């Protein structure tokens, strides 16, 4: 913990979580709580992203994790406003994807890989497989800034549908329900 910085603070938080973990009987006990997410969020130092990561990756619960990569990619695509709340972004994904631990893990991993490869803080748009559909790459970044965060899902269809004003300029664009990077279908994809 010491090399990671703020070691005193992190050590206290880790001790608090370890006490919580043991008091509730480990993973199986936490899974049986009426609301495991709220129980984790009640612990000092655990926020929504950390709680959701624990639920998805450690407790095998289908909760979509929103991180900076997810926020950046979907805001640049013009799918979500850059200032959307964590809850609104999570609802965006939960409304469009079948609740599935393997699906949520793969989707999140692909978002992380794409953000590291192309959609960095300073984007590398050249060669990006989403360039033709990306509002940022087309120079329309921030076009949705004025849209209220709670209403954005009603105004924009999912990026892979090609319906209702979602520009798909050529026949090479991914077909409905297919991932734009690798072209494989997303299992259980639902339009929102």
C-alpha positions, -999 to 999 in steps of 0.1 A, spaced: 0 0 0 29 24 8 41 28 -28 7 37 -41 6 70 -21 -17 82 7 -9 49 24 -23 59 58 -57 68 43 -57 36 21 -47 14 50 -76 27 71 -100 21 42 -87 -14 35 -90 -23 72 -126 -10 73 -134 -31 42 -117 -62 56 -138 -58 88 -170 -54 68 -160 -85 47 -153 -107 77 -184 -94 96 -207 -104 67 -192 -138 61 -171 -130 30 -184 -130 -6 -213 -153 0 -225 -133 29 -222 -100 10 -242 -115 -19 -270 -123 5 -274 -88 18 -307 -71 8 -287 -44 -12 -250 -53 -15 -243 -21 -34 -257 2 -8 -238 -17 19 -205 -12 0 -213 25 -6 -219 30 31 -182 22 37 -159 52 40 -138 54 8 -159 33 -15 -177 52 -42 -200 40 -70 -172 29 -94 -154 9 -67 -186 -7 -54 -197 -17 -89 -163 -31 -98 -164 -52 -66 -199 -64 -75 -191 -73 -111 -156 -87 -108 -154 -101 -73 -191 -110 -66 -201 -120 -101 -232 -97 -101 -243 -81 -133 -236 -44 -127 -222 -22 -154 -191 -3 -143 -189 34 -154 -154 47 -154 -135 77 -170 -129 56 -202 -166 48 -207 -176 84 -200 -150 98 -224 -158 74 -253 -196 78 -252 -195 116 -247 -171 119 -277 -194 96 -298 -222 120 -290 -242 93 -273 -242 108 -239 -236 143 -225 -202 148 -210 -217 159 -177 -241 130 -173 -243 115 -138 -229 81 -129 -264 68 -124 -277 81 -157 -247 66 -176 -252 33 -158 -289 33 -167 -280 40 -203 -261 7 -204 -285 -13 -182 -314 -3 -205 -295 -16 -236 -277 -47 -225 -290 -80 -211 -278 -83 -175 -249 -107 -179 -216 -108 -160 -195 -121 -190 -211 -95 -213 -205 -66 -189 -169 -77 -183 -161 -80 -220 -178 -48 -229 -159 -29 -201 -126 -45 -212 -132 -35 -248 -140 1 -237 -107 2 -217 -87 -12 -247 -103 13 -271 -97 42 -247 -60 32 -243 -55 27 -281 -75 55 -296 -98 75 -273 -71 89 -250 -73 122 -232 -56 135 -264 -74 113 -289 -57 94 -317 -85 96 -342 -65 84 -372 -72 47 -376 -100 47 -350 -127 22 -361 -154 46 -347 -140 77 -365 -169 80 -390 -195 78 -363 -177 99 -337 -191 134 -331 -157 145 -317 -138 132 -347 -163 149 -370 -158 182 -351 -192 181 -335 -178 176 -300 -200 191 -273 -231 191 -296 -252 176 -268 -238 197 -239 -271 215 -234 -292 183 -231 -304 175 -196 -286 144 -183 -317 126 -173 -333 129 -207 -304 119 -230 -314 82 -235 -347 92 -250 -330 113 -276 -302 91 -289 -305 54 -300 -276 31 -293 -246 36 -316 -249 2 -334 -285 4 -345 -282 29 -374 -318 41 -367 -335 74 -358 -308 99 -369 -278 78 -358 -255 84 -388 -242 54 -405 -225 68 -436 -214 37 -454 -223 0 -458 -192 -10 -439 -207 3 -406 -215 -24 -381 -248 -41 -384 -274 -39 -356 -261 -55 -324 -225 -59 -336 -195 -43 -319 -179 -16 -341 -144 -26 -332 -144 -64 -338 -177 -69 -356 -188 -98 -334 -224 -96 -322 -231 -84 -286 -249 -113 -270 -282 -101 -256 -281 -66 -270 -314 -47 -267 -323 -14 -282 -331 13 -256 
